[in-house]
């Protein structure tokens, strides 16, 4: 009686959801966009500063 339920619970072990991996990919993508924007803004600033001098 009780043993059957315990065996059944062990066979249905919890597995990690796939959204965790998607969240990591999304975070990495957001960092890439931020870094690309930062580099672009820096390059634009230096180009504008050279034009003025």
C-alpha positions as CSV (number, residue, x, y, z in Angstrom):
1,X,0.0,0.0,0.0
2,X,2.4,2.7,1.2
3,X,5.3,1.2,-0.6
4,X,3.6,1.4,-4.0
5,X,3.1,5.1,-3.6
6,X,6.7,5.7,-2.6
7,X,7.9,3.8,-5.7
8,X,5.6,5.7,-7.9
9,X,6.9,9.1,-6.5
10,X,10.5,8.1,-7.1
11,X,9.8,7.3,-10.7
12,X,8.5,10.8,-11.3
13,X,11.6,12.7,-10.3
14,X,11.5,16.5,-10.8
15,X,13.4,17.7,-13.9
16,X,14.5,21.3,-14.3
17,X,12.3,23.3,-16.6
18,X,13.7,24.4,-20.0
19,X,12.9,28.1,-19.4
20,X,16.0,28.3,-17.2
21,X,18.2,27.8,-20.3
22,X,16.1,30.2,-22.3
23,X,16.5,32.9,-19.6
24,X,20.3,32.5,-19.7
25,X,20.3,32.9,-23.5
26,X,18.1,35.9,-23.2
27,X,20.4,37.5,-20.6
28,X,23.4,36.8,-22.8
29,X,21.6,38.4,-25.7
30,X,20.7,41.5,-23.7
31,X,24.4,41.9,-22.6
32,X,25.4,41.6,-26.3
33,X,23.0,44.4,-27.3
34,X,24.2,46.6,-24.4
35,X,27.9,46.0,-25.3
36,X,27.3,46.7,-29.0
37,X,25.5,49.9,-28.1
38,X,28.2,51.0,-25.7
39,X,30.9,50.4,-28.3
40,X,28.9,52.2,-31.0
41,X,28.3,55.2,-28.7
42,X,32.0,55.4,-27.8
43,X,33.1,55.2,-31.5
44,X,30.5,58.0,-32.4
45,X,31.8,60.2,-29.5
46,X,35.4,59.8,-30.7
47,X,34.5,60.4,-34.3
48,X,32.6,63.6,-33.4
49,X,35.4,64.8,-31.2
50,X,37.9,64.4,-34.0
51,X,35.7,66.3,-36.4
52,X,35.6,69.3,-34.0
53,X,39.4,69.5,-33.6
